[in-house]
Amino acid sequence: MAHVNNDIKTYTGFRAITLLCLVVLYAPLVIVTIYSFNASQSITNWEGISLRWYADVFTGPESGKFKTAAFNSFTIAIIAATASTAIATLAATAMVRGGTFKLRTVSFGLISLPLMVPEIVTAVATLIFFNAIGFTRGYMTILVAHIAFCIPFAYLPISARMQGIEDSFEQAAMDLYATRRQAFTRILMPLMAPGIISGFLLAFIVSLDDFIITNFVKGAGVETLPTAIFGSVKQGIKPNIMAISTMLLSVSVVMVTISYFVSKSDNTK
């Protein structure tokens, strides 16, 4: 039988297509980062390296707006990530350790649905739901929407981690007279920690960077960093917007890096 080469890197044009995709994805981010250090007020003329626009974010005329938006973004992201991670942990425990039960497949589909449905559809549906129940739009509507939207993102790494843990650990603990709760809290939870941390960080990033759902469900006068940036861009692209975007990008990169090393360190054990 002839040997079939399954190495995709040997296919004609693979490297060129990969390079093109990387350029399309990351070239705009690199340009924004570079021009955030531009001393000029123009976004097209380069006049040297300066940190004036980073200082402008904290001390400039729009600093109050951006500080409030940053506070809203980070508090919502922290609370939403914490709540969604807790719910996702319970859901993963039921799905993976709960055995077979009715509507198990349907339950998994409902958890994964937000990942497959276009975000604009989720945003419109959430807005209609809040209007139907008379929930005044504001900080709380953003928070509730983010918790619901972040659950599947937290669920995936937690579920994957739990599936890699054999149930013999819990059975051994219960054979040594541990209760089911003790086996869960003292044996399973520490083993699940890398997945839980990864799920939390992923949910945090998704909440922090979300624009579409936030823009639909936020009330008047309530802004997060993505919506504040969008509002400023509509009035014209300013260098301080590039500085804010670079800082927001840096936070996301740090979170992804931490998540990567957490999962990598666990895999090497």
Buried (B, 14 or more C-beta within 10 A) or exposed (E): EEEEEEEEEEEEEEEEEEEEEEEEEEEEEEEBBEBBBBBBEEBEEEEEEBEBBBEBBEEBEBBEBBEBBBEBBBEBBBBBBBBBBBBBBEBBBEBBBEEEEEEEEEBBEEBBEBEEEEBEEBBBEBBEBBEEEEEEBBBBBBBBBBBBBBBBBBBBBBBBBBEEBEEEEBEEBBEEEBEEEBBBEEBBEEBBEBBBBBBBBBBBBBBBBBBBBBBBBBBEEBBBBBBBBBEBEEEEBBBBBBBBBBBBBEBBEEBEEEBEEBBEEBEEE
